[in-house]
Amino acid sequence: MQRRGAQTERDTIGSISPHGASLPPHSAAATAHAADLRGISRLIIDGIVGLVDVVEAMHANIASIPGLRAGRGPGRTTGITGFVYRTIGGTVLLAGRGLDLLLAQLAPLLREGGMSQAREARLAALNGVMGDYLAASSNPLAITLQLRRDGVALPQERALLAAAVPEASGKLLVLVHGLCMSDVQWNRKGHDHGAALARDVGYTPAYLHYNSGLHVSTNGRAFADRLENLVQQWPVPLTELVIIGHSMGGLVARSACHYGALAGHEWVRRLDKLVFLGTPHHGAPLERGGNWVDVLLGTSRYTAPLARLGRIRSAGITDLRFGSVVDEDWSLRDRFERTRDPRVAVPLPRGVACYAVAGSIAKGERQPGARSIGDGMVPRASALGQHAEPRRALAFDASRQWVAYRTGHLDLLSDAEVYAQIRRWLTAPASLPQMPAYHW
């Protein structure tokens, strides 16, 4: 599969949505089911063609060993062999286009499927892994950025917004999910931080739904624009604005603050508090491990074609190598290249009370090595914004850092003590820092 250029990656946020908020529920389910079939068919065809290219490249490289007939260039075979490979690829593409047209004609006739949470989870996972490719190829499976409640997109006009959120209060809470997840997955094990804060503190929650396979900065810019519209059209006077970001969602929120400030958005000036839950501010080891796989496979001409398979992983995933939040971190370089941390240092937003929760699977602070044990996905230091280089370290006040022990990465979404700490932070005056606390 071919990757697109930097400018194209930056512009794909407005790709085709698999469903629309204005459709009746029955029609929306049918349309989504039809879009799923079309999207999956395209993905299968693209995958077959990509695999044929990988096999041909390996064939060509092996055939170029001295004494064997060489190909006409790197990754290409010649003669009858080359003709066969190109015939297979061309036939698959032709069949794929025909199938896509057929499914487009059948779409109005499909009346099964649904907007189930299981479908949402599968779609979110697929977008996290290769959502940038889905968007670039206008695949119907590509998720379009929206603010939603109960899985339904919020209108962007004041009157319609008032009708959609009749209980709207002046305390607006926006929750931003992580990689390979969706807005409906804030509800975990029967608990949803947003719903609980609405019940206990009077916040009105809105949930960002986005394609986590796109670059963090692409989503950050789009989130900033969408949040500006929400604040401008909010049906009651706004008294408080809070954002909670889980995992990658925290990076998207930081990126939105950066681009919102550059654009002079009102919401940035209205933002009161920003809470990060297990956010890899300085990257995650798993993506750095994936980058090493690319490098090792690429060291041999015979295994180099297999490195293409590793390059299928999305722009969003590679942004997690170091915790990139702005375009400059990726736009002028090959994001798969092994390199030292290339990031532009982006500080926490000024005038905003920022809080960081780090999960840890350690039993407690006294366990040997506890200070280096993270939540299974994000290191503790990364989640707390700590870095050996002072210019990269994020200035979280000590009283606004908290470690949840015996807590894995996803448990941050449902742990009762994590919720209690978030609630304490949000109900305390931002100008009065609290003492550090730990979840034992």
DRENRO-479961 format. One record per residue (C-alpha): x, y, z; residue in three letters. Coordinates in steps of 0.05 Angstrom, whole numbers, always signed. Example, Ala and Ser with C-alpha at 12.3 -4.5 7.8 and 13.67 -1.06 7.14 Angstrom:
KOLVEX    east   north      up  type
KOLVEX    +246     -90    +156   ALA
KOLVEX    +273     -21    +143   SER
END
This chain:
KOLVEX    east   north      up  type
KOLVEX      +0      +0      +0   MET
KOLVEX     +28     +67     -19   GLN
KOLVEX     +33    +121     +34   ARG
KOLVEX     +13    +191     +17   ARG
KOLVEX     +52    +255     +23   GLY
KOLVEX     +53    +303     +81   ALA
KOLVEX      +4    +354     +52   GLN
KOLVEX     -46    +299     +34   THR
KOLVEX     -41    +271    +105   GLU
KOLVEX     -56    +341    +132   ARG
KOLVEX    -119    +349     +91   ASP
KOLVEX    -154    +282     +99   THR
KOLVEX    -194    +300    +161   ILE
KOLVEX    -256    +313    +119   GLY
KOLVEX    -260    +244     +88   SER
KOLVEX    -323    +205     +75   ILE
KOLVEX    -363    +187    +137   SER
KOLVEX    -397    +119    +142   PRO
KOLVEX    -460    +149    +170   HIS
KOLVEX    -493    +217    +181   GLY
KOLVEX    -526    +246    +242   ALA
KOLVEX    -586    +272    +202   SER
KOLVEX    -608    +203    +180   LEU
KOLVEX    -663    +166    +217   PRO
KOLVEX    -635    +110    +261   PRO
KOLVEX    -660     +55    +214   HIS
KOLVEX    -633     +89    +152   SER
KOLVEX    -567    +105    +188   ALA
KOLVEX    -557     +32    +206   ALA
KOLVEX    -571     +10    +134   ALA
KOLVEX    -524     +62    +106   THR
KOLVEX    -469     +43    +155   ALA
KOLVEX    -476     -30    +138   HIS
KOLVEX    -471     -15     +64   ALA
KOLVEX    -411     +30     +76   ALA
KOLVEX    -378     -26    +116   ASP
KOLVEX    -386     -75     +59   LEU
KOLVEX    -358     -26      +8   ARG
KOLVEX    -301      -6     +54   GLY
KOLVEX    -281     -77     +71   ILE
KOLVEX    -283     -97      -3   SER
KOLVEX    -236     -40     -21   ARG
KOLVEX    -190     -58     +37   LEU
KOLVEX    -186    -131     +16   ILE
KOLVEX    -171    -112     -56   ILE
KOLVEX    -118     -61     -35   ASP
KOLVEX     -88    -113     +12   GLY
KOLVEX     -83    -166     -43   ILE
KOLVEX     -50    -117     -91   VAL
KOLVEX      -2     -94     -37   GLY
KOLVEX     +17    -166     -20   LEU
KOLVEX     +28    -181     -94   VAL
KOLVEX     +76    -122     -97   ASP
KOLVEX    +114    -147     -36   VAL
KOLVEX    +121    -218     -65   VAL
KOLVEX    +144    -190    -132   GLU
KOLVEX    +196    -146     -98   ALA
KOLVEX    +225    -205     -60   MET
KOLVEX    +225    -246    -124   HIS
KOLVEX    +261    -191    -161   ALA
KOLVEX    +314    -181    -107   ASN
KOLVEX    +328    -256    -102   ILE
KOLVEX    +332    -261    -178   ALA
KOLVEX    +384    -205    -180   SER
KOLVEX    +435    -249    -143   ILE
KOLVEX    +497    -255    -187   PRO
KOLVEX    +487    -313    -235   GLY
KOLVEX    +412    -305    -237   LEU
KOLVEX    +374    -262    -287   ARG
KOLVEX    +364    -193    -259   ALA
KOLVEX    +300    -154    -256   GLY
KOLVEX    +292     -88    -293   ARG
KOLVEX    +297     -48    -229   GLY
KOLVEX    +291     -52    -153   PRO
KOLVEX    +229     -91    -134   GLY
KOLVEX    +207    -106    -206   ARG
KOLVEX    +211    -169    -248   THR
KOLVEX    +215    -174    -324   THR
KOLVEX    +192    -218    -380   GLY
KOLVEX    +136    -268    -369   ILE
KOLVEX    +145    -265    -293   THR
KOLVEX    +134    -190    -293   GLY
KOLVEX     +76    -196    -340   PHE
KOLVEX     +42    -247    -293   VAL
KOLVEX     +51    -202    -232   TYR
KOLVEX     +23    -142    -267   ARG
KOLVEX     -35    -181    -297   THR
KOLVEX     -54    -207    -227   ILE
KOLVEX     -50    -137    -198   GLY
KOLVEX     -90    -106    -255   GLY
KOLVEX    -144    -160    -253   THR
KOLVEX    -152    -153    -178   VAL
KOLVEX    -159     -77    -184   LEU
KOLVEX    -210     -84    -240   LEU
KOLVEX    -250    -134    -200   ALA
KOLVEX    -247     -89    -139   GLY
KOLVEX    -274     -29    -177   ARG
KOLVEX    -331     -72    -204   GLY
KOLVEX    -348     -98    -134   LEU
KOLVEX    -346     -27    -106   ASP
KOLVEX    -395      -3    -159   LEU
KOLVEX    -441     -62    -146   LEU
KOLVEX    -442     -49     -71   LEU
KOLVEX    -456     +24     -85   ALA
KOLVEX    -518      +3    -124   GLN
KOLVEX    -540     -46     -70   LEU
KOLVEX    -531      +4     -13   ALA
KOLVEX    -604     +29     -13   PRO
KOLVEX    -628     -43     -10   LEU
KOLVEX    -589     -63     +52   LEU
KOLVEX    -630     -61    +115   ARG
KOLVEX    -588    -102    +164   GLU
KOLVEX    -530     -86    +209   GLY
KOLVEX    -532     -32    +260   GLY
KOLVEX    -494     +21    +300   MET
KOLVEX    -476     -28    +355   SER
KOLVEX    -420     -16    +405   GLN
KOLVEX    -384     -77    +378   ALA
KOLVEX    -384     -47    +308   ARG
KOLVEX    -359     +19    +336   GLU
KOLVEX    -302     -16    +372   ALA
KOLVEX    -281     -55    +309   ARG
KOLVEX    -284      +7    +266   LEU
KOLVEX    -244     +47    +317   ALA
KOLVEX    -190      -6    +321   ALA
KOLVEX    -184     -11    +246   LEU
KOLVEX    -178     +65    +240   ASN
KOLVEX    -125     +66    +294   GLY
KOLVEX     -82     +16    +256   VAL
KOLVEX     -91     +44    +186   MET
KOLVEX    -139    +102    +188   GLY
KOLVEX     -93    +148    +150   ASP
KOLVEX     -94     +99     +91   TYR
KOLVEX    -170     +93     +96   LEU
KOLVEX    -177    +168     +94   ALA
KOLVEX    -128    +178     +36   ALA
KOLVEX    -164    +125      -6   SER
KOLVEX    -233    +154     +12   SER
KOLVEX    -252     +88     +42   ASN
KOLVEX    -322     +91     +74   PRO
KOLVEX    -293     +58    +136   LEU
KOLVEX    -253    +121    +151   ALA
KOLVEX    -279    +157    +213   ILE
KOLVEX    -295    +231    +207   THR
KOLVEX    -280    +276    +268   LEU
KOLVEX    -343    +294    +306   GLN
KOLVEX    -366    +314    +376   LEU
KOLVEX    -418    +264    +398   ARG
KOLVEX    -464    +242    +455   ARG
KOLVEX    -489    +170    +460   ASP
KOLVEX    -455    +156    +393   GLY
KOLVEX    -494    +210    +356   VAL
KOLVEX    -461    +272    +326   ALA
KOLVEX    -478    +338    +359   LEU
KOLVEX    -508    +391    +313   PRO
KOLVEX    -467    +453    +298   GLN
KOLVEX    -524    +504    +301   GLU
KOLVEX    -546    +534    +368   ARG
KOLVEX    -621    +518    +361   ALA
KOLVEX    -609    +446    +340   LEU
KOLVEX    -556    +438    +394   LEU
KOLVEX    -604    +463    +447   ALA
KOLVEX    -655    +412    +424   ALA
KOLVEX    -603    +356    +424   ALA
KOLVEX    -577    +374    +493   VAL
KOLVEX    -637    +401    +531   PRO
KOLVEX    -601    +392    +598   GLU
KOLVEX    -541    +434    +577   ALA
KOLVEX    -507    +470    +634   SER
KOLVEX    -454    +524    +635   GLY
KOLVEX    -402    +472    +655   LYS
KOLVEX    -378    +438    +591   LEU
KOLVEX    -335    +376    +594   LEU
KOLVEX    -302    +347    +532   VAL
KOLVEX    -272    +277    +533   LEU
KOLVEX    -221    +254    +482   VAL
KOLVEX    -209    +179    +473   HIS
KOLVEX    -143    +144    +456   GLY
KOLVEX    -113    +103    +400   LEU
KOLVEX    -157     +49    +368   CYS
KOLVEX    -216     +70    +412   MET
KOLVEX    -281    +109    +403   SER
KOLVEX    -323    +157    +444   ASP
KOLVEX    -371    +102    +466   VAL
KOLVEX    -314     +65    +499   GLN
KOLVEX    -309    +116    +554   TRP
KOLVEX    -362     +70    +584   ASN
KOLVEX    -320     +13    +613   ARG
KOLVEX    -343     -37    +664   LYS
KOLVEX    -407      +3    +675   GLY
KOLVEX    -370     +68    +690   HIS
KOLVEX    -362    +131    +647   ASP
KOLVEX    -322    +189    +676   HIS
KOLVEX    -364    +238    +635   GLY
KOLVEX    -431    +210    +658   ALA
KOLVEX    -407    +206    +730   ALA
KOLVEX    -384    +278    +730   LEU
KOLVEX    -450    +299    +700   ALA
KOLVEX    -487    +263    +756   ARG
KOLVEX    -442    +285    +813   ASP
KOLVEX    -416    +353    +794   VAL
KOLVEX    -464    +380    +741   GLY
KOLVEX    -419    +379    +680   TYR
KOLVEX    -449    +369    +610   THR
KOLVEX    -404    +319    +573   PRO
KOLVEX    -389    +318    +499   ALA
KOLVEX    -345    +264    +470   TYR
KOLVEX    -295    +272    +413   LEU
KOLVEX    -298    +217    +360   HIS
KOLVEX    -239    +217    +313   TYR
KOLVEX    -196    +175    +267   ASN
KOLVEX    -137    +158    +312   SER
KOLVEX     -96    +133    +253   GLY
KOLVEX     -86    +204    +227   LEU
KOLVEX     -29    +247    +253   HIS
KOLVEX     -41    +275    +322   VAL
KOLVEX     -31    +345    +295   SER
KOLVEX     -82    +333    +240   THR
KOLVEX    -133    +313    +292   ASN
KOLVEX    -111    +368    +339   GLY
KOLVEX    -123    +423    +288   ARG
KOLVEX    -191    +394    +268   ALA
KOLVEX    -210    +386    +342   PHE
KOLVEX    -192    +459    +355   ALA
KOLVEX    -237    +482    +299   ASP
KOLVEX    -295    +438    +321   ARG
KOLVEX    -289    +459    +393   LEU
KOLVEX    -289    +532    +373   GLU
KOLVEX    -356    +521    +338   ASN
KOLVEX    -384    +484    +399   LEU
KOLVEX    -364    +540    +447   VAL
KOLVEX    -392    +593    +400   GLN
KOLVEX    -458    +555    +392   GLN
KOLVEX    -467    +528    +463   TRP
KOLVEX    -540    +542    +481   PRO
KOLVEX    -528    +570    +551   VAL
KOLVEX    -475    +618    +578   PRO
KOLVEX    -410    +580    +588   LEU
KOLVEX    -380    +585    +658   THR
KOLVEX    -328    +529    +656   GLU
KOLVEX    -293    +488    +603   LEU
KOLVEX    -254    +425    +619   VAL
KOLVEX    -220    +373    +574   ILE
KOLVEX    -202    +302    +596   ILE
KOLVEX    -157    +263    +549   GLY
KOLVEX    -140    +189    +556   HIS
KOLVEX     -76    +163    +525   SER
KOLVEX     -68    +191    +454   MET
KOLVEX    -128    +235    +469   GLY
KOLVEX     -84    +277    +515   GLY
KOLVEX     -35    +289    +458   LEU
KOLVEX     -93    +309    +412   VAL
KOLVEX    -117    +358    +466   ALA
KOLVEX     -48    +389    +473   ARG
KOLVEX     -43    +395    +398   SER
KOLVEX    -112    +428    +396   ALA
KOLVEX     -90    +479    +448   CYS
KOLVEX     -29    +495    +406   HIS
KOLVEX     -67    +505    +341   TYR
KOLVEX    -126    +538    +375   GLY
KOLVEX     -79    +590    +405   ALA
KOLVEX     -46    +602    +338   LEU
KOLVEX    -115    +612    +307   ALA
KOLVEX    -137    +659    +363   GLY
KOLVEX    -195    +614    +383   HIS
KOLVEX    -240    +637    +440   GLU
KOLVEX    -244    +567    +471   TRP
KOLVEX    -170    +568    +488   VAL
KOLVEX    -181    +630    +530   ARG
KOLVEX    -241    +598    +563   ARG
KOLVEX    -206    +532    +579   LEU
KOLVEX    -202    +523    +654   ASP
KOLVEX    -174    +454    +667   LYS
KOLVEX    -140    +399    +627   LEU
KOLVEX    -134    +328    +655   VAL
KOLVEX     -89    +275    +624   PHE
KOLVEX    -100    +201    +637   LEU
KOLVEX     -41    +157    +618   GLY
KOLVEX     -19    +204    +562   THR
KOLVEX     +48    +186    +529   PRO
KOLVEX     +74    +257    +530   HIS
KOLVEX    +144    +232    +513   HIS
KOLVEX    +125    +170    +474   GLY
KOLVEX    +112     +96    +486   ALA
KOLVEX    +163     +39    +481   PRO
KOLVEX    +118      -6    +439   LEU
KOLVEX    +121     +41    +378   GLU
KOLVEX    +196     +50    +386   ARG
KOLVEX    +200     -26    +384   GLY
KOLVEX    +160     -27    +320   GLY
KOLVEX    +208     +22    +289   ASN
KOLVEX    +266     -24    +305   TRP
KOLVEX    +231     -80    +267   VAL
KOLVEX    +228     -34    +206   ASP
KOLVEX    +302     -19    +212   VAL
KOLVEX    +323     -92    +220   LEU
KOLVEX    +281    -117    +162   LEU
KOLVEX    +309     -61    +118   GLY
KOLVEX    +381     -80    +129   THR
KOLVEX    +378    -137     +78   SER
KOLVEX    +357    -129      +5   ARG
KOLVEX    +321    -195     +11   TYR
KOLVEX    +279    -178     +72   THR
KOLVEX    +271    -104     +55   ALA
KOLVEX    +204    -116     +19   PRO
KOLVEX    +176    -145     +84   LEU
KOLVEX    +189     -78    +117   ALA
KOLVEX    +132     -51     +75   ARG
KOLVEX     +85     -92    +119   LEU
KOLVEX    +110     -55    +181   GLY
KOLVEX     +98     +10    +145   ARG
KOLVEX     +25      -4    +141   ILE
KOLVEX     +18     +21    +212   ARG
KOLVEX     -15     +88    +216   SER
KOLVEX     +13    +159    +223   ALA
KOLVEX     -22    +162    +291   GLY
KOLVEX     +16    +102    +316   ILE
KOLVEX     +84    +128    +293   THR
KOLVEX     +69    +195    +328   ASP
KOLVEX     +69    +155    +393   LEU
KOLVEX    +143    +139    +385   ARG
KOLVEX    +162    +205    +418   PHE
KOLVEX     +94    +239    +431   GLY
KOLVEX     +89    +285    +370   SER
KOLVEX     +36    +339    +372   VAL
KOLVEX     +53    +388    +315   VAL
KOLVEX     +63    +382    +240   ASP
KOLVEX    +136    +401    +243   GLU
KOLVEX    +151    +335    +278   ASP
KOLVEX    +134    +294    +216   TRP
KOLVEX    +121    +338    +154   SER
KOLVEX    +194    +344    +130   LEU
KOLVEX    +219    +273    +144   ARG
KOLVEX    +205    +200    +134   ASP
KOLVEX    +165    +180    +196   ARG
KOLVEX    +192    +108    +192   PHE
KOLVEX    +265    +130    +193   GLU
KOLVEX    +304    +112    +255   ARG
KOLVEX    +322    +179    +286   THR
KOLVEX    +332    +215    +351   ARG
KOLVEX    +275    +252    +382   ASP
KOLVEX    +257    +305    +328   PRO
KOLVEX    +201    +339    +365   ARG
KOLVEX    +188    +413    +372   VAL
KOLVEX    +182    +426    +447   ALA
KOLVEX    +109    +445    +460   VAL
KOLVEX     +95    +467    +532   PRO
KOLVEX     +30    +460    +569   LEU
KOLVEX     -20    +515    +552   PRO
KOLVEX     -12    +579    +592   ARG
KOLVEX     -65    +598    +642   GLY
KOLVEX     -95    +528    +644   VAL
KOLVEX     -93    +484    +706   ALA
KOLVEX     -63    +419    +679   CYS
KOLVEX     -66    +352    +716   TYR
KOLVEX     -31    +286    +700   ALA
KOLVEX     -51    +216    +722   VAL
KOLVEX      -2    +159    +710   ALA
KOLVEX     -22     +87    +717   GLY
KOLVEX     +25     +36    +746   SER
KOLVEX     +20     -39    +751   ILE
KOLVEX     +67     -37    +811   ALA
KOLVEX     +36     -53    +878   LYS
KOLVEX     +58     +12    +910   GLY
KOLVEX    +109     +67    +917   GLU
KOLVEX    +153     +23    +962   ARG
KOLVEX    +159     -33    +911   GLN
KOLVEX    +230     -37    +882   PRO
KOLVEX    +232      -1    +815   GLY
KOLVEX    +162     +27    +824   ALA
KOLVEX    +183     +95    +798   ARG
KOLVEX    +199     +66    +730   SER
KOLVEX    +140     +19    +723   ILE
KOLVEX     +83     +45    +680   GLY
KOLVEX     +13     +21    +664   ASP
KOLVEX     +35     -33    +615   GLY
KOLVEX     +34     +14    +555   MET
KOLVEX     +57     +82    +577   VAL
KOLVEX    +118     +93    +623   PRO
KOLVEX    +104    +130    +687   ARG
KOLVEX    +153    +186    +671   ALA
KOLVEX    +122    +197    +602   SER
KOLVEX     +52    +201    +632   ALA
KOLVEX     +76    +253    +683   LEU
KOLVEX    +111    +294    +630   GLY
KOLVEX    +180    +282    +660   GLN
KOLVEX    +241    +285    +614   HIS
KOLVEX    +316    +285    +623   ALA
KOLVEX    +321    +347    +578   GLU
KOLVEX    +292    +407    +617   PRO
KOLVEX    +266    +440    +554   ARG
KOLVEX    +222    +379    +539   ARG
KOLVEX    +196    +368    +609   ALA
KOLVEX    +124    +390    +621   LEU
KOLVEX    +114    +435    +680   ALA
KOLVEX     +60    +398    +719   PHE
KOLVEX     +57    +423    +790   ASP
KOLVEX     +75    +368    +839   ALA
KOLVEX      +7    +373    +871   SER
KOLVEX     -25    +361    +803   ARG
KOLVEX      +9    +295    +789   GLN
KOLVEX     -20    +230    +814   TRP
KOLVEX      -1    +157    +807   VAL
KOLVEX     -53    +102    +807   ALA
KOLVEX     -20     +37    +830   TYR
KOLVEX     -46     -32    +811   ARG
KOLVEX     -78      +2    +751   THR
KOLVEX     -68     -16    +678   GLY
KOLVEX     -74     +31    +619   HIS
KOLVEX    -148     +17    +604   LEU
KOLVEX    -165     +13    +678   ASP
KOLVEX    -154     +88    +681   LEU
KOLVEX    -223     +93    +648   LEU
KOLVEX    -260     +54    +701   SER
KOLVEX    -220     +55    +766   ASP
KOLVEX    -260     +85    +824   ALA
KOLVEX    -200    +118    +856   GLU
KOLVEX    -180    +150    +790   VAL
KOLVEX    -249    +179    +783   TYR
KOLVEX    -247    +204    +855   ALA
KOLVEX    -182    +240    +842   GLN
KOLVEX    -209    +272    +778   ILE
KOLVEX    -270    +295    +817   ARG
KOLVEX    -228    +325    +872   ARG
KOLVEX    -187    +363    +821   TRP
KOLVEX    -247    +389    +783   LEU
KOLVEX    -285    +412    +846   THR
KOLVEX    -225    +447    +877   ALA
KOLVEX    -207    +518    +857   PRO
KOLVEX    -153    +516    +804   ALA
KOLVEX    -112    +568    +842   SER
KOLVEX    -107    +524    +904   LEU
KOLVEX     -61    +464    +888   PRO
KOLVEX     -73    +402    +930   GLN
KOLVEX     -21    +357    +962   MET
KOLVEX      +5    +299    +919   PRO
KOLVEX     -35    +235    +927   ALA
KOLVEX     -25    +162    +909   TYR
KOLVEX     -73    +105    +896   HIS
KOLVEX     -44     +46    +935   TRP
END
